[in-house]
């Protein structure tokens, strides 16, 4: 990106001052934009935390299904062994 440094006239407390700007933004404006970006990042991080909680819930649900399938398979194996041993 190309940056252009220039002087800019701003009014502070009713008095006109010359400040340095980059691409038309002075330090105050840049700081305000950084503040806004930080707020957006914070909101996104909060959203990510919520999404990770939902993700964890789905992983837990999937694991429960896998455990139940394994339990059922073991139950069938035990039943088959019982049937083989005792002719059930």
Chimera marker file (.cmm) of the C-alpha trace (Angstrom):
<marker_set name="trace">
<marker id="1" x="0.000" y="0.000" z="0.000" r="1" g="1" b="0" radius="0.5"/>
<marker id="2" x="1.166" y="3.511" z="-0.741" r="1" g="1" b="0" radius="0.5"/>
<marker id="3" x="1.184" y="6.006" z="2.110" r="1" g="1" b="0" radius="0.5"/>
<marker id="4" x="0.974" y="9.737" z="1.601" r="1" g="1" b="0" radius="0.5"/>
<marker id="5" x="2.126" y="11.950" z="4.448" r="1" g="1" b="0" radius="0.5"/>
<marker id="6" x="0.660" y="15.437" z="4.531" r="1" g="1" b="0" radius="0.5"/>
<marker id="7" x="-0.325" y="18.290" z="6.804" r="1" g="1" b="0" radius="0.5"/>
<marker id="8" x="-3.950" y="18.565" z="7.814" r="1" g="1" b="0" radius="0.5"/>
<marker id="9" x="-5.891" y="21.373" z="9.423" r="1" g="1" b="0" radius="0.5"/>
<marker id="10" x="-7.989" y="20.340" z="12.435" r="1" g="1" b="0" radius="0.5"/>
<marker id="11" x="-9.969" y="22.356" z="14.931" r="1" g="1" b="0" radius="0.5"/>
<marker id="12" x="-9.320" y="21.572" z="18.583" r="1" g="1" b="0" radius="0.5"/>
<marker id="13" x="-11.211" y="23.547" z="21.240" r="1" g="1" b="0" radius="0.5"/>
<marker id="14" x="-12.143" y="26.180" z="18.672" r="1" g="1" b="0" radius="0.5"/>
<marker id="15" x="-8.554" y="26.678" z="17.501" r="1" g="1" b="0" radius="0.5"/>
<marker id="16" x="-7.170" y="25.557" z="14.149" r="1" g="1" b="0" radius="0.5"/>
<marker id="17" x="-4.036" y="23.424" z="14.302" r="1" g="1" b="0" radius="0.5"/>
<marker id="18" x="-1.868" y="21.815" z="11.692" r="1" g="1" b="0" radius="0.5"/>
<marker id="19" x="-1.260" y="18.115" z="12.318" r="1" g="1" b="0" radius="0.5"/>
<marker id="20" x="0.509" y="15.419" z="10.366" r="1" g="1" b="0" radius="0.5"/>
<marker id="21" x="-1.686" y="12.924" z="8.561" r="1" g="1" b="0" radius="0.5"/>
<marker id="22" x="-1.134" y="9.749" z="6.596" r="1" g="1" b="0" radius="0.5"/>
<marker id="23" x="-3.548" y="9.133" z="3.729" r="1" g="1" b="0" radius="0.5"/>
<marker id="24" x="-5.694" y="11.895" z="5.172" r="1" g="1" b="0" radius="0.5"/>
<marker id="25" x="-5.944" y="10.424" z="8.681" r="1" g="1" b="0" radius="0.5"/>
<marker id="26" x="-4.405" y="12.085" z="11.715" r="1" g="1" b="0" radius="0.5"/>
<marker id="27" x="-3.357" y="10.237" z="14.871" r="1" g="1" b="0" radius="0.5"/>
<marker id="28" x="-6.734" y="10.676" z="16.584" r="1" g="1" b="0" radius="0.5"/>
<marker id="29" x="-8.607" y="9.298" z="13.587" r="1" g="1" b="0" radius="0.5"/>
<marker id="30" x="-6.202" y="6.376" z="13.300" r="1" g="1" b="0" radius="0.5"/>
<marker id="31" x="-6.595" y="5.613" z="17.002" r="1" g="1" b="0" radius="0.5"/>
<marker id="32" x="-10.394" y="5.722" z="16.642" r="1" g="1" b="0" radius="0.5"/>
<marker id="33" x="-10.214" y="3.267" z="13.733" r="1" g="1" b="0" radius="0.5"/>
<marker id="34" x="-7.911" y="0.978" z="15.746" r="1" g="1" b="0" radius="0.5"/>
<marker id="35" x="-10.364" y="1.139" z="18.646" r="1" g="1" b="0" radius="0.5"/>
<marker id="36" x="-13.249" y="0.190" z="16.338" r="1" g="1" b="0" radius="0.5"/>
<marker id="37" x="-11.242" y="-2.716" z="14.923" r="1" g="1" b="0" radius="0.5"/>
<marker id="38" x="-10.385" y="-3.942" z="18.422" r="1" g="1" b="0" radius="0.5"/>
<marker id="39" x="-14.087" y="-3.895" z="19.335" r="1" g="1" b="0" radius="0.5"/>
<marker id="40" x="-14.923" y="-5.922" z="16.223" r="1" g="1" b="0" radius="0.5"/>
<marker id="41" x="-12.146" y="-8.409" z="17.035" r="1" g="1" b="0" radius="0.5"/>
<marker id="42" x="-13.510" y="-8.757" z="20.561" r="1" g="1" b="0" radius="0.5"/>
<marker id="43" x="-17.015" y="-9.427" z="19.221" r="1" g="1" b="0" radius="0.5"/>
<marker id="44" x="-15.654" y="-12.035" z="16.819" r="1" g="1" b="0" radius="0.5"/>
<marker id="45" x="-13.675" y="-13.709" z="19.602" r="1" g="1" b="0" radius="0.5"/>
<marker id="46" x="-16.849" y="-13.909" z="21.694" r="1" g="1" b="0" radius="0.5"/>
<marker id="47" x="-18.668" y="-15.421" z="18.730" r="1" g="1" b="0" radius="0.5"/>
<marker id="48" x="-15.825" y="-17.899" z="18.185" r="1" g="1" b="0" radius="0.5"/>
<marker id="49" x="-16.035" y="-18.976" z="21.835" r="1" g="1" b="0" radius="0.5"/>
<marker id="50" x="-19.763" y="-19.611" z="21.399" r="1" g="1" b="0" radius="0.5"/>
<marker id="51" x="-19.163" y="-21.539" z="18.187" r="1" g="1" b="0" radius="0.5"/>
<marker id="52" x="-16.476" y="-23.646" z="19.868" r="1" g="1" b="0" radius="0.5"/>
<marker id="53" x="-18.943" y="-24.526" z="22.616" r="1" g="1" b="0" radius="0.5"/>
<marker id="54" x="-21.444" y="-25.695" z="20.002" r="1" g="1" b="0" radius="0.5"/>
<marker id="55" x="-18.678" y="-27.577" z="18.228" r="1" g="1" b="0" radius="0.5"/>
<marker id="56" x="-17.736" y="-29.311" z="21.490" r="1" g="1" b="0" radius="0.5"/>
<marker id="57" x="-21.374" y="-30.252" z="22.043" r="1" g="1" b="0" radius="0.5"/>
<marker id="58" x="-21.554" y="-31.900" z="18.609" r="1" g="1" b="0" radius="0.5"/>
<marker id="59" x="-18.259" y="-33.726" z="19.166" r="1" g="1" b="0" radius="0.5"/>
<marker id="60" x="-19.607" y="-35.009" z="22.486" r="1" g="1" b="0" radius="0.5"/>
<marker id="61" x="-22.843" y="-36.128" z="20.809" r="1" g="1" b="0" radius="0.5"/>
<marker id="62" x="-20.879" y="-37.963" z="18.103" r="1" g="1" b="0" radius="0.5"/>
<marker id="63" x="-18.706" y="-39.637" z="20.728" r="1" g="1" b="0" radius="0.5"/>
<marker id="64" x="-21.825" y="-40.763" z="22.586" r="1" g="1" b="0" radius="0.5"/>
<marker id="65" x="-23.110" y="-42.424" z="19.410" r="1" g="1" b="0" radius="0.5"/>
<marker id="66" x="-19.768" y="-44.159" z="18.841" r="1" g="1" b="0" radius="0.5"/>
<marker id="67" x="-19.692" y="-45.413" z="22.440" r="1" g="1" b="0" radius="0.5"/>
<marker id="68" x="-23.265" y="-46.668" z="22.180" r="1" g="1" b="0" radius="0.5"/>
<marker id="69" x="-22.474" y="-48.502" z="18.937" r="1" g="1" b="0" radius="0.5"/>
<marker id="70" x="-19.413" y="-50.097" z="20.550" r="1" g="1" b="0" radius="0.5"/>
<marker id="71" x="-21.480" y="-51.075" z="23.597" r="1" g="1" b="0" radius="0.5"/>
<marker id="72" x="-24.119" y="-52.663" z="21.388" r="1" g="1" b="0" radius="0.5"/>
<marker id="73" x="-21.493" y="-54.518" z="19.369" r="1" g="1" b="0" radius="0.5"/>
<marker id="74" x="-19.926" y="-55.863" z="22.569" r="1" g="1" b="0" radius="0.5"/>
<marker id="75" x="-23.387" y="-56.877" z="23.763" r="1" g="1" b="0" radius="0.5"/>
<marker id="76" x="-24.022" y="-58.754" z="20.525" r="1" g="1" b="0" radius="0.5"/>
<marker id="77" x="-20.614" y="-60.446" z="20.752" r="1" g="1" b="0" radius="0.5"/>
<marker id="78" x="-21.341" y="-61.532" z="24.320" r="1" g="1" b="0" radius="0.5"/>
<marker id="79" x="-24.781" y="-62.793" z="23.273" r="1" g="1" b="0" radius="0.5"/>
<marker id="80" x="-23.277" y="-64.686" z="20.315" r="1" g="1" b="0" radius="0.5"/>
<marker id="81" x="-20.652" y="-66.259" z="22.568" r="1" g="1" b="0" radius="0.5"/>
<marker id="82" x="-23.370" y="-67.229" z="25.062" r="1" g="1" b="0" radius="0.5"/>
<marker id="83" x="-25.442" y="-68.738" z="22.254" r="1" g="1" b="0" radius="0.5"/>
<marker id="84" x="-22.417" y="-70.692" z="20.980" r="1" g="1" b="0" radius="0.5"/>
<marker id="85" x="-21.565" y="-71.995" z="24.434" r="1" g="1" b="0" radius="0.5"/>
<marker id="86" x="-25.072" y="-72.851" z="25.532" r="1" g="1" b="0" radius="0.5"/>
<marker id="87" x="-26.899" y="-73.322" z="22.260" r="1" g="1" b="0" radius="0.5"/>
<marker id="88" x="-29.225" y="-70.351" z="22.758" r="1" g="1" b="0" radius="0.5"/>
<link id1="1" id2="2" r="1" g="1" b="0" radius="0.2"/>
<link id1="2" id2="3" r="1" g="1" b="0" radius="0.2"/>
<link id1="3" id2="4" r="1" g="1" b="0" radius="0.2"/>
<link id1="4" id2="5" r="1" g="1" b="0" radius="0.2"/>
<link id1="5" id2="6" r="1" g="1" b="0" radius="0.2"/>
<link id1="6" id2="7" r="1" g="1" b="0" radius="0.2"/>
<link id1="7" id2="8" r="1" g="1" b="0" radius="0.2"/>
<link id1="8" id2="9" r="1" g="1" b="0" radius="0.2"/>
<link id1="9" id2="10" r="1" g="1" b="0" radius="0.2"/>
<link id1="10" id2="11" r="1" g="1" b="0" radius="0.2"/>
<link id1="11" id2="12" r="1" g="1" b="0" radius="0.2"/>
<link id1="12" id2="13" r="1" g="1" b="0" radius="0.2"/>
<link id1="13" id2="14" r="1" g="1" b="0" radius="0.2"/>
<link id1="14" id2="15" r="1" g="1" b="0" radius="0.2"/>
<link id1="15" id2="16" r="1" g="1" b="0" radius="0.2"/>
<link id1="16" id2="17" r="1" g="1" b="0" radius="0.2"/>
<link id1="17" id2="18" r="1" g="1" b="0" radius="0.2"/>
<link id1="18" id2="19" r="1" g="1" b="0" radius="0.2"/>
<link id1="19" id2="20" r="1" g="1" b="0" radius="0.2"/>
<link id1="20" id2="21" r="1" g="1" b="0" radius="0.2"/>
<link id1="21" id2="22" r="1" g="1" b="0" radius="0.2"/>
<link id1="22" id2="23" r="1" g="1" b="0" radius="0.2"/>
<link id1="23" id2="24" r="1" g="1" b="0" radius="0.2"/>
<link id1="24" id2="25" r="1" g="1" b="0" radius="0.2"/>
<link id1="25" id2="26" r="1" g="1" b="0" radius="0.2"/>
<link id1="26" id2="27" r="1" g="1" b="0" radius="0.2"/>
<link id1="27" id2="28" r="1" g="1" b="0" radius="0.2"/>
<link id1="28" id2="29" r="1" g="1" b="0" radius="0.2"/>
<link id1="29" id2="30" r="1" g="1" b="0" radius="0.2"/>
<link id1="30" id2="31" r="1" g="1" b="0" radius="0.2"/>
<link id1="31" id2="32" r="1" g="1" b="0" radius="0.2"/>
<link id1="32" id2="33" r="1" g="1" b="0" radius="0.2"/>
<link id1="33" id2="34" r="1" g="1" b="0" radius="0.2"/>
<link id1="34" id2="35" r="1" g="1" b="0" radius="0.2"/>
<link id1="35" id2="36" r="1" g="1" b="0" radius="0.2"/>
<link id1="36" id2="37" r="1" g="1" b="0" radius="0.2"/>
<link id1="37" id2="38" r="1" g="1" b="0" radius="0.2"/>
<link id1="38" id2="39" r="1" g="1" b="0" radius="0.2"/>
<link id1="39" id2="40" r="1" g="1" b="0" radius="0.2"/>
<link id1="40" id2="41" r="1" g="1" b="0" radius="0.2"/>
<link id1="41" id2="42" r="1" g="1" b="0" radius="0.2"/>
<link id1="42" id2="43" r="1" g="1" b="0" radius="0.2"/>
<link id1="43" id2="44" r="1" g="1" b="0" radius="0.2"/>
<link id1="44" id2="45" r="1" g="1" b="0" radius="0.2"/>
<link id1="45" id2="46" r="1" g="1" b="0" radius="0.2"/>
<link id1="46" id2="47" r="1" g="1" b="0" radius="0.2"/>
<link id1="47" id2="48" r="1" g="1" b="0" radius="0.2"/>
<link id1="48" id2="49" r="1" g="1" b="0" radius="0.2"/>
<link id1="49" id2="50" r="1" g="1" b="0" radius="0.2"/>
<link id1="50" id2="51" r="1" g="1" b="0" radius="0.2"/>
<link id1="51" id2="52" r="1" g="1" b="0" radius="0.2"/>
<link id1="52" id2="53" r="1" g="1" b="0" radius="0.2"/>
<link id1="53" id2="54" r="1" g="1" b="0" radius="0.2"/>
<link id1="54" id2="55" r="1" g="1" b="0" radius="0.2"/>
<link id1="55" id2="56" r="1" g="1" b="0" radius="0.2"/>
<link id1="56" id2="57" r="1" g="1" b="0" radius="0.2"/>
<link id1="57" id2="58" r="1" g="1" b="0" radius="0.2"/>
<link id1="58" id2="59" r="1" g="1" b="0" radius="0.2"/>
<link id1="59" id2="60" r="1" g="1" b="0" radius="0.2"/>
<link id1="60" id2="61" r="1" g="1" b="0" radius="0.2"/>
<link id1="61" id2="62" r="1" g="1" b="0" radius="0.2"/>
<link id1="62" id2="63" r="1" g="1" b="0" radius="0.2"/>
<link id1="63" id2="64" r="1" g="1" b="0" radius="0.2"/>
<link id1="64" id2="65" r="1" g="1" b="0" radius="0.2"/>
<link id1="65" id2="66" r="1" g="1" b="0" radius="0.2"/>
<link id1="66" id2="67" r="1" g="1" b="0" radius="0.2"/>
<link id1="67" id2="68" r="1" g="1" b="0" radius="0.2"/>
<link id1="68" id2="69" r="1" g="1" b="0" radius="0.2"/>
<link id1="69" id2="70" r="1" g="1" b="0" radius="0.2"/>
<link id1="70" id2="71" r="1" g="1" b="0" radius="0.2"/>
<link id1="71" id2="72" r="1" g="1" b="0" radius="0.2"/>
<link id1="72" id2="73" r="1" g="1" b="0" radius="0.2"/>
<link id1="73" id2="74" r="1" g="1" b="0" radius="0.2"/>
<link id1="74" id2="75" r="1" g="1" b="0" radius="0.2"/>
<link id1="75" id2="76" r="1" g="1" b="0" radius="0.2"/>
<link id1="76" id2="77" r="1" g="1" b="0" radius="0.2"/>
<link id1="77" id2="78" r="1" g="1" b="0" radius="0.2"/>
<link id1="78" id2="79" r="1" g="1" b="0" radius="0.2"/>
<link id1="79" id2="80" r="1" g="1" b="0" radius="0.2"/>
<link id1="80" id2="81" r="1" g="1" b="0" radius="0.2"/>
<link id1="81" id2="82" r="1" g="1" b="0" radius="0.2"/>
<link id1="82" id2="83" r="1" g="1" b="0" radius="0.2"/>
<link id1="83" id2="84" r="1" g="1" b="0" radius="0.2"/>
<link id1="84" id2="85" r="1" g="1" b="0" radius="0.2"/>
<link id1="85" id2="86" r="1" g="1" b="0" radius="0.2"/>
<link id1="86" id2="87" r="1" g="1" b="0" radius="0.2"/>
<link id1="87" id2="88" r="1" g="1" b="0" radius="0.2"/>
</marker_set>
